[in-house]
Amino acid sequence: MDPVTFTVAFIATLALTPIVGKLAIHGAMQAVKKIKKNLKKNKEYNQRHDKKYQERLKRTRELQKALEKKRAAAFRNTKTGAIKNVNINEMTDFDMKNDIILKGTVYIQNPNGGEPAKDTIYLFQPRVYGVNNVAIGPKLDKNGHLYDKNSYLLRTPGDPDIYSGYVPKREVKTGRQFDFVGDSANLQDNPLNGFINIVLDKDANGNYIPLDKNDPAQMKEFNQYMAGREQKMDQDKYLDKLLAKAKEAKEVYDEATKPRYARPTEQMSEEEMQRVERARASRAKRQAQNSAYYNRLAHMNMMDSAMHNYGLDEHATHLPGAGVMGPRPMGPRPPQGGGPAPGGRRR
């Protein structure tokens, strides 16, 4: 069968079988969605392995970090809740000597609904300074643990109140913001929250326990992390891969949970309303005619039954005086022919 004939036959089949047609169209739409999804995944994979693209992306990220380095950040009055914008200088690149290191486990939701993928990740809480080079944070408690709620505190000239602020955590290898710590009081507003989640060690007070740089075992793991990322995969590509997986899981979730709205009611035109009313009147008329027909038929059946029961001639309705029904007189029938009537004079 040539393609044209096949197409015509396919369209004709859809027209003659609406249900099959709808199923076929639905299947085709799902196939198109799957193709688009695969194309998107292939594009992201190719971008992660395209050297020119990665170079452009790296320059863009460096520019972004430069913009994030010196900027105004919002700090909140710990008493009144009033907001004050403060100029800060954030150290966006990891410094092994001065920065606080946090070891965590990153979880990525499985798009297929299975167990989430997990891996080790190291973050650091960036150091932040004011315009006069006064340290704003991060702040540690007496045990050397990092405060979660008030990790950056300051006072401004002429104001005795204390203000609290926050800057997102960054990944140690790349310096990129990667703050998906789900149980943090400073959880960032990100659509991927829950689809990617980082768990850090905390103490009984809810403060984060930093990496002990004097512990050889902990430092060995950290150094293996830093060296291994370069051998297996560029760390920027690795983080992009984690984000891509989380986005895929979110898309699957959104598709599965999106609301299915009822089909909206469309207002009919006046002409359509008149056509509907005429159809209703015609249907009522037919129903009345059918009812009258069946009533007459039932009446005739009842008449036939009565005539049969009383032994009446079914043709008696054609004789003069017919139409009066009643029980037949009891006793012997009168003689037929020329005999005298009962009680009469003989001829």
C-alpha positions, 0 to 999 in steps of 0.5 A: 500500500502506497503512503497516500492510500495508507494515510487516507485509509487511516483518516477514514478509520479514525472518522468511522471509529471515534473511540479508536481514533481518540486512543490513537491520537492520545497515543500519538501525543504521548509519543510526541511528548516522549520524543521531546523529552528524549531530545531535551535530555540529549541536548543537555547531555551534549551541552555537558560534553561540549567544550565550547559550550562549557567554556561559555557557561564557565565565563557566565558563571564567573561573571555571576560570581563577580556580581554576587561578590559585592552587592546589597543584601537584605538584613532583618531586625531581630526585634522589629522585623524591619528590613535594611539593605546592607552593602556586603563583600562575599568571598565566593571562592573556597578557601581551605584555611579560612572557610567552614566546610560542611559534609553532606549527603545529596539526594536526587528524586528518581523520575521513575519513582524508585529509590532516590540517588544519593552521593556525598557533597561538601559545601562551605558557608561563605565569609561575608564582610561589611564595607569597612571590612568588618566580619559579618559572619558566618557565626559559630557557637561555643562548640564551634558549630555553625548557627543555622538561624543567625549565621550572619549578624551585624549592627549598623552605625547609629542603630543599637539593634541587631540585624540578621541576614543570610547568603547561600551555601556554596559547593567547595570545588566550584564555588557555585551556590548549591544550597538545597539543605531541606531542613534549614531555617534559610531554605532558598525559594527554588522550584527544585526543593524536595526533588534535590535535598542535602542533609548535613550533620546537626547537633542537638541545638540544630546547629551544623557540625563542621568538618574537623580539619584536625581529624586525619580520617575526615580530611582523607575523605575530603581530599579524595572528594576533591581529587576524584571529581577531577578524574571522573567528571568536571564538577560543574558538569556533575552538578548540572547532571544532578540538577537535570535529574531533579528537573526531570523528576519534577516534570514527571511529578507535575504531569502526574499531579496537574489538575484535570479540569472538566470540559467548559460549558459553551453558551449556545447561540439563539439559533441553536436554542431554537433548533433544540426547542423544535427538536424537543417539541417534535419529540414530545409530539411523537411520544404523544402519538405513540401513546395514543396509538398504544391506548387505542390498541389496548382498548381494541384488545379489551373489546375483543376479549369482552366479545369473546367472553360474552359470545357476541358476533364479532360482526355485530357492530355492523347491524342496526341497534348494535353497540349495546352490550349486555349479558345474554338472557338466561333460559332457552333461546326462542325458536328461530324461523316462523314460529310464534313469539312466546305468549303470542296468538297463533295464526 
